[in-house]
Amino acid sequence: QVQLVESGGGLVQAGGSLRLSCAASGRTVSPAVMGWFRQAPGKEREFVACISWRGMSTSYTDFVKGRFTISRDNAKNTVYLQMNSLKPEDTAVYYCAARGPAQRALRIGVNDYDYWGQGTQVTVSS
């Protein structure tokens, strides 16, 4: 089992920035493909970004390209999501997720990820 704990969410004005962190612990012995998803009230969970286990490749949804940056520090077993130029439509609960250690492809589906954190709330005011 892998435990993921998100932090860094909060309230920010439009145009502001936040950095989310996801700390992983448990039985994982090697880096995994990591992703960030978000879910607004009454809506389905949607893909935001993911990063390869080497940290050399990334993928983003079109809605956040140029504004968000995903990164990782494998020595600390932590993945980050730097969010700049935030918009009210970015308001959601943000979830960290991990694929299984044998799955190295970057995927965007909720069902492509095996482990999930509890989420952290991001609220962007107008």
NUNU-686924 format. One line per field, with one value per atom (N, C-alpha, C): atom name; residue number from 1; x negated, y, z negated; residue in three letters. Coordinates in steps of 0.02 Angstrom, whole numbers. Each point is the difference from the previous one (the first is absolute). Example, Ala and Ser with C-alpha at 12.3 -4.5 7.8 and 13.67 -1.06 7.14 Angstrom:
NUNU-686924
site N,CA,C,N,CA,C
pos 1,1,1,2,2,2
px -660,45,-45,18,-42,39
py -284,59,60,53,59,55
pz -390,0,0,36,-3,-37
code ala,ala,ala,ser,ser,ser
//
This chain:
NUNU-686924
site N,CA,C,N,CA,C,N,CA,C,N,CA,C,N,CA,C,N,CA,C,N,CA,C,N,CA,C,N,CA,C,N,CA,C,N,CA,C,N,CA,C,N,CA,C,N,CA,C,N,CA,C,N,CA,C,N,CA,C,N,CA,C,N,CA,C,N,CA,C,N,CA,C,N,CA,C,N,CA,C,N,CA,C,N,CA,C,N,CA,C,N,CA,C,N,CA,C,N,CA,C,N,CA,C,N,CA,C,N,CA,C,N,CA,C,N,CA,C,N,CA,C,N,CA,C,N,CA,C,N,CA,C,N,CA,C,N,CA,C,N,CA,C,N,CA,C,N,CA,C,N,CA,C,N,CA,C,N,CA,C,N,CA,C,N,CA,C,N,CA,C,N,CA,C,N,CA,C,N,CA,C,N,CA,C,N,CA,C,N,CA,C,N,CA,C,N,CA,C,N,CA,C,N,CA,C,N,CA,C,N,CA,C,N,CA,C,N,CA,C,N,CA,C,N,CA,C,N,CA,C,N,CA,C,N,CA,C,N,CA,C,N,CA,C,N,CA,C,N,CA,C,N,CA,C,N,CA,C,N,CA,C,N,CA,C,N,CA,C,N,CA,C,N,CA,C,N,CA,C,N,CA,C,N,CA,C,N,CA,C,N,CA,C,N,CA,C,N,CA,C,N,CA,C,N,CA,C,N,CA,C,N,CA,C,N,CA,C,N,CA,C,N,CA,C,N,CA,C,N,CA,C,N,CA,C,N,CA,C,N,CA,C,N,CA,C,N,CA,C,N,CA,C,N,CA,C,N,CA,C,N,CA,C,N,CA,C,N,CA,C,N,CA,C,N,CA,C,N,CA,C,N,CA,C,N,CA,C,N,CA,C,N,CA,C,N,CA,C,N,CA,C,N,CA,C,N,CA,C,N,CA,C,N,CA,C,N,CA,C,N,CA,C,N,CA,C,N,CA,C,N,CA,C,N,CA,C,N,CA,C
pos 1,1,1,2,2,2,3,3,3,4,4,4,5,5,5,6,6,6,7,7,7,8,8,8,9,9,9,10,10,10,11,11,11,12,12,12,13,13,13,14,14,14,15,15,15,16,16,16,17,17,17,18,18,18,19,19,19,20,20,20,21,21,21,22,22,22,23,23,23,24,24,24,25,25,25,26,26,26,27,27,27,28,28,28,29,29,29,30,30,30,31,31,31,32,32,32,33,33,33,34,34,34,35,35,35,36,36,36,37,37,37,38,38,38,39,39,39,40,40,40,41,41,41,42,42,42,43,43,43,44,44,44,45,45,45,46,46,46,47,47,47,48,48,48,49,49,49,50,50,50,51,51,51,52,52,52,53,53,53,54,54,54,55,55,55,56,56,56,57,57,57,58,58,58,59,59,59,60,60,60,61,61,61,62,62,62,63,63,63,64,64,64,65,65,65,66,66,66,67,67,67,68,68,68,69,69,69,70,70,70,71,71,71,72,72,72,73,73,73,74,74,74,75,75,75,76,76,76,77,77,77,78,78,78,79,79,79,80,80,80,81,81,81,82,82,82,83,83,83,84,84,84,85,85,85,86,86,86,87,87,87,88,88,88,89,89,89,90,90,90,91,91,91,92,92,92,93,93,93,94,94,94,95,95,95,96,96,96,97,97,97,98,98,98,99,99,99,100,100,100,101,101,101,102,102,102,103,103,103,104,104,104,105,105,105,106,106,106,107,107,107,108,108,108,109,109,109,110,110,110,111,111,111,112,112,112,113,113,113,114,114,114,115,115,115,116,116,116,117,117,117,118,118,118,119,119,119,120,120,120,121,121,121,122,122,122,123,123,123,124,124,124,125,125,125,126,126,126
px -41,41,-44,26,-33,46,-28,37,-23,47,-15,35,-36,27,-14,53,-7,-1,-32,0,-11,13,-14,61,59,60,19,47,23,40,10,38,-48,11,-44,42,-21,34,-19,45,-15,-65,-41,-66,-55,18,-49,-29,-40,-36,5,-3,-5,-46,-32,-38,26,24,23,-56,0,-48,36,-32,27,-56,4,-50,24,-42,17,-38,34,-31,34,-29,30,-47,28,-38,-36,9,-34,-75,-37,-72,-36,38,-29,48,-24,44,54,57,56,22,37,32,51,-3,42,44,60,46,37,26,45,67,53,68,37,57,41,73,40,72,37,42,43,66,36,64,48,27,48,-29,-66,-32,-45,-17,-43,-73,-38,-70,-35,-43,-33,-75,-34,-73,-26,-55,-34,-70,-41,-69,-27,-53,-35,-73,-41,-72,-27,-49,-29,-39,-15,-36,-71,-29,-66,4,59,8,-19,-11,-23,56,59,57,60,39,60,57,61,59,49,35,47,65,54,62,-5,36,-4,20,42,24,-54,-54,-51,-68,-6,-65,-24,-63,-29,9,43,13,-23,8,-17,-64,-38,-60,-3,-6,-8,-74,-23,-69,-4,-58,-7,-70,-5,-64,1,-31,3,-38,-50,-36,45,50,48,66,5,61,60,-9,50,9,63,16,34,-11,26,42,45,37,-2,-41,-4,55,44,57,-6,-7,-6,60,11,54,66,16,60,63,49,65,55,57,54,20,-4,18,-49,-57,-46,22,52,24,23,-28,16,-39,17,-43,-52,-62,-55,-26,-6,-21,-66,-43,-61,14,-30,10,-64,-6,-58,21,-37,9,-39,13,-39,-72,-47,-71,-17,40,-14,30,41,32,-37,-36,-44,29,54,29,37,-3,38,72,47,70,42,59,41,66,13,62,-3,55,4,-14,25,-9,-70,-43,-69,-44,26,-38,26,-47,17,6,-33,-3,19,37,27,-8,-13,2,70,7,66,21,-46,16,-13,-11,-9,40,36,45,-39,15,-26,60,2,54,-29,22,-24,57,-8,52,-9,54,-1,-30
py -59,59,62,52,64,53,41,55,66,41,65,54,52,54,66,35,65,56,54,61,60,59,61,35,-30,32,59,39,58,47,60,52,50,16,47,41,61,43,-19,14,-12,34,-37,24,-19,-27,-20,-68,-23,-64,-42,-65,-48,-57,-31,-60,-57,-52,-59,-51,-37,-52,-66,-54,-67,-44,-20,-43,-72,-44,-71,-41,-50,-47,-67,-51,-66,-51,-44,-57,14,59,18,1,-35,-4,34,22,34,54,51,53,-26,32,-17,61,-13,55,32,65,36,49,11,46,44,54,44,2,-7,6,51,23,46,-16,18,-13,58,32,53,-30,35,-27,-17,-60,-22,-20,0,-18,-61,-30,-59,21,-45,12,4,50,10,4,-19,0,71,12,64,-6,-44,-8,-66,-24,-59,5,-41,2,-70,-14,-66,-18,-63,-22,26,17,30,76,28,72,37,-36,30,16,-27,12,21,46,24,6,3,10,43,44,47,3,12,15,69,11,63,60,-11,55,30,-36,25,8,-16,7,72,8,65,33,-28,28,-46,-65,-49,-37,-19,-40,-56,-61,-58,-17,-19,-19,-51,-30,-49,0,-21,-8,-71,-45,-71,-14,41,-9,12,44,15,-36,-39,-36,47,56,52,26,13,31,67,48,67,21,47,33,75,35,72,29,40,28,76,28,71,26,65,32,-36,-13,-39,37,-39,25,-28,33,-27,-71,-15,-66,-54,19,-48,-25,31,-20,-72,-40,-71,-31,-62,-41,-33,8,-27,-64,-52,-66,-20,-28,-31,-74,-28,-70,-31,-66,-37,-61,-14,-62,-55,-61,-56,4,-29,7,-31,-47,-31,38,51,39,65,7,58,50,-17,46,56,59,57,-6,-4,-9,53,13,55,-22,-65,-25,-14,13,-15,-74,-43,-71,-24,43,-18,5,25,11,-44,-27,-49,28,55,28,73,21,68,30,65,36,22,35,22,66,35,62,62,55,65,52,42,48,61,18,61,43,60,46,65,19,60,50,57,51,49,31,48,66
pz 0,0,0,33,3,-30,-43,-28,30,21,30,-40,-17,-40,34,20,33,-52,19,-41,45,-26,36,28,-5,24,-43,25,-37,44,-26,35,30,63,35,48,12,48,71,47,70,19,37,20,-48,-57,-50,13,-48,8,-63,9,-54,22,-48,15,-43,33,-35,-6,-54,-11,-13,19,-12,-26,-62,-30,2,25,6,-51,-26,-47,7,-31,2,30,41,26,65,27,62,-11,43,-6,58,50,57,23,36,23,47,-1,43,39,55,35,-48,-7,-46,39,-26,32,-49,26,-36,36,-38,25,-42,25,-39,10,-49,3,-32,39,-24,-23,-44,-25,56,-2,49,67,6,63,-9,56,-2,-10,-28,-9,68,8,64,-7,52,2,3,-36,2,29,-28,22,-25,33,-25,19,-33,11,-2,43,5,-62,-7,-60,-2,58,3,-11,8,-4,64,54,62,48,-11,44,-41,29,-33,51,-26,41,-39,37,-31,39,-36,34,31,54,36,-43,-49,-41,-44,-13,-45,32,64,34,-3,-17,-6,-67,-42,-66,-57,9,-52,20,-50,11,-51,24,-44,-4,-59,-10,-56,-9,-53,-28,-61,-35,-28,37,-20,-65,-14,-63,-60,9,-52,10,54,16,2,33,2,71,18,64,-14,44,-9,59,-13,54,-14,40,-5,44,-30,35,1,59,9,40,-3,37,-10,-63,-16,20,21,22,-44,-6,-40,22,64,24,-21,-30,-29,-69,-27,-66,0,-45,-3,-57,-16,-42,44,-17,40,-33,40,-23,31,-40,23,12,52,17,26,-9,23,39,54,36,-34,20,-25,24,-37,19,67,25,64,59,-14,53,8,55,10,50,33,49,-35,30,-25,24,-47,16,-34,27,-24,-31,-1,-27,-74,-34,-71,-13,42,-9,15,26,14,-62,-54,-61,-57,-38,-51,-70,-14,-67,1,-52,-3,-70,-1,-63,-17,-56,-23,31,31,33,-42,34,-32,38,-36,30,26,62,30,20,-26,15,27,59,33,4,-30,-1,57,21,55,-22
code gln,gln,gln,val,val,val,gln,gln,gln,leu,leu,leu,val,val,val,glu,glu,glu,ser,ser,ser,gly,gly,gly,gly,gly,gly,gly,gly,gly,leu,leu,leu,val,val,val,gln,gln,gln,ala,ala,ala,gly,gly,gly,gly,gly,gly,ser,ser,ser,leu,leu,leu,arg,arg,arg,leu,leu,leu,ser,ser,ser,cys,cys,cys,ala,ala,ala,ala,ala,ala,ser,ser,ser,gly,gly,gly,arg,arg,arg,thr,thr,thr,val,val,val,ser,ser,ser,pro,pro,pro,ala,ala,ala,val,val,val,met,met,met,gly,gly,gly,trp,trp,trp,phe,phe,phe,arg,arg,arg,gln,gln,gln,ala,ala,ala,pro,pro,pro,gly,gly,gly,lys,lys,lys,glu,glu,glu,arg,arg,arg,glu,glu,glu,phe,phe,phe,val,val,val,ala,ala,ala,cys,cys,cys,ile,ile,ile,ser,ser,ser,trp,trp,trp,arg,arg,arg,gly,gly,gly,met,met,met,ser,ser,ser,thr,thr,thr,ser,ser,ser,tyr,tyr,tyr,thr,thr,thr,asp,asp,asp,phe,phe,phe,val,val,val,lys,lys,lys,gly,gly,gly,arg,arg,arg,phe,phe,phe,thr,thr,thr,ile,ile,ile,ser,ser,ser,arg,arg,arg,asp,asp,asp,asn,asn,asn,ala,ala,ala,lys,lys,lys,asn,asn,asn,thr,thr,thr,val,val,val,tyr,tyr,tyr,leu,leu,leu,gln,gln,gln,met,met,met,asn,asn,asn,ser,ser,ser,leu,leu,leu,lys,lys,lys,pro,pro,pro,glu,glu,glu,asp,asp,asp,thr,thr,thr,ala,ala,ala,val,val,val,tyr,tyr,tyr,tyr,tyr,tyr,cys,cys,cys,ala,ala,ala,ala,ala,ala,arg,arg,arg,gly,gly,gly,pro,pro,pro,ala,ala,ala,gln,gln,gln,arg,arg,arg,ala,ala,ala,leu,leu,leu,arg,arg,arg,ile,ile,ile,gly,gly,gly,val,val,val,asn,asn,asn,asp,asp,asp,tyr,tyr,tyr,asp,asp,asp,tyr,tyr,tyr,trp,trp,trp,gly,gly,gly,gln,gln,gln,gly,gly,gly,thr,thr,thr,gln,gln,gln,val,val,val,thr,thr,thr,val,val,val,ser,ser,ser,ser,ser,ser
//
